[in-house]
Amino acid sequence: MFGENKVEINTTKLYYGFPVILVGYKDDKFKYNATTTSSSYTLGNTITICLRSDSCSAKYIKKYREFSVNLPCDNLMTEIEICGFFSNHNKLQQADLPYTIGKYTDTPLIDECFLSLECVVNKIVEDSGYTHIIGEIKRRLVDNKLLSEDGTLLGDKVRTVHFVGDSDKRVYRFLKEETASLGDFVEDGTSSCS
């Protein structure tokens, strides 16, 4: 399908399908607030997010050293954009997003998001106008409708929103209903790689 005729792309930004998240944080002006980003990943109990260094969210997360990560579904598109477009506003109120305060952090956990993570900051790295925040996940909360009877996540029920594009145009992509299990594409479930 792709790969035969690759050419170099001249862009300052490239988003190749990152899930959109709402980052909750303590805010001196509005008490609590949230911002939209798509720059995050987790490995074990470690989480990394990235924000513009001149943003209110970066300022307050650096100050209070804690944050929440909330994953919205596609039913919250208006709220995603409000939290992303209106800097220095009370975005939780403007988007009418109810929340509860964390058990281990003084941060908002957005009720309508299917997954919320309470996180504390371990390390901050400033680079090229961006703040990379490396944290530890203290608690994971997931909507019980997304859990099997044995308590495992039903990944085929999750409907995350993804961010794709370059510096000229960015779009949202939505997960399709089709899923496959890990190992489905390797013959006999084993790998010939050594």
N, C-alpha and C positions, 0 to 999 in steps of 0.2 A: 504494500500500500504506500508506504513512505520510505525514504532513505536512499533512493537511487540518485537523485539530483539535488543534493544539499548545497545551499549557497549561504554565505555569511550574511547575517542580518545586522544592520546598523541601528541599534537601539540602546538607550540607557537603562531600560527596565525590561525584564522578561519574567512573566508569571506563567508557569506551566502546569497549573492545576492545583493550587493550594486551598485547603478548606478555610472558609471565612470564619473568624471567631470574634466574639465580643469580649474584650478585656475589661474587667471591672477593677476599680481602684478607689482608694480614699482620696477625697478632693477637699482642699481647704475652703473653697468658695461654696460648693454645693453639698458638702459632706461625702457623697458618693457619686461616682460617674462611671462612664463606660466609653470605650472607643472600639472601632472596627479595624481589624487588620487581617491579613492572610499569611503573615510571616510567623510560623510557629512549627515546632515539632517536639515530640517526646520520645525518650528512650528510658525505659524503666521508670524510676521516680524522678528523672531529670526532665525538665521542660525548658525550651528556649523560645523566646519571643523576640521580635524586633519592632521597634517604633522609631519614628522620626525624633531626633534628639531635641528639636525645638517644640515638641508637642507637650501639651498639659499632662497627658498620660505618662510620658517618660519622666517628666519633672516630679510628679507625685509618687510614682513607683520608686524612683531613686530615693525620695525623701522617706517614705514609709516602709519600703523594702518588702512589700507584699502585694499580691494581685490575684484576681480570679480569671480563669479562662472559661468561657461559656460558648457552647456550640449550638448555633441556631439551625433550624430546618428552613426550608424554602417558604414556610408560611410567615416568616418574619422579615421579608425583604424590605419593607418600608422602614422597620426598626433598624435593620442593618445599615441602611443608607443614612438615616438620621444620626446614628452613632458615628458614622464615618465622615459626614460632611459638615457638621456644625461644631467647629472647634470653639472651645471656651464657653460652651453652653451647658445647661443642665440637661444632658442628653437622655438620661434615664426618665426624667419627668416629661421631656419633650416627646419621647417615643412611647410614653405611657407603659414602661416596662416595670412590672412589679418585681421585687427582689427580696431575698432574705439575707441576713448577714451571716458570714461563715462561722463555723465552730472554732477553727484554728487561726483564722485571719479576720481582720476587721475590713472586709471587702464585700461588695455585693455579689450574690449568686443569683443570676437572672432566672426567675421561676419558669418562664416559657421556653427556655433552652433545654434540650434533651440531656445535656451533659454539662456539669460544672466541676471545675477543678479549683481547689484552694491551694495557693502557691506562695512560697516565701522566696525571697531573692538570695541567691548564693554569690553571684558574681555579675558585674556589669562591665561591658566592653563598649567603649565609644569608638566609632570608626566611620569616617566619611559622611558625617551628618546623621548617622543612625546609632541608636542605642540598642545593643544586644543584651538581653536580660536572661541570664541562666538561673533557673530556680529549681526548687524541690517541690514536688507535689505532696501536699500534706493530707489531702482527702479528695476522693473521687465520688461524685454523686451522679446517678443516671436514672432517667425515667424508668419506673418498674415495668412499663409495657415493652421495654426493649431488652428485658432479661428473660432468659429461659427459666424453667423450673429449678434447674441446678445453679442459677445465679450467674450464668455466663452471658455476655453481650450477644444479642441477636443482630449481627452486623448487616444482615440483609434487610433489616427494618429501618436502618439509619438513612436519613435523607439530608446529607450535608450539602452546602452550597460551596462551589469552588470558583476561584478567581483565575482567569486566564487572559493573557494578552501581552502587549508590549507598551512602550512609551507613547505610541500613537493611539492605540485603542485597547480597552480592556472590557471583558464581558464576564458574565456569570455563567457557569455550567452547572447542571444539576445531575445528580446520580440517576442513572436509569434503573429500572426495576430488576434487571438481570444481574445475578451474582454467580460466583463460582467459589469453590472451596480451595484453600491453600493446598497445593499438590495436585490439583486436577489436570494440570497441563504437562506433567512429567509422567512418562510411561511407567506403570506399576508403582507410582508414588516414590520412585527412587531417582537419584541423579547420577549421571555418568561422569560428573565433574569430580575431580579428586583434589 
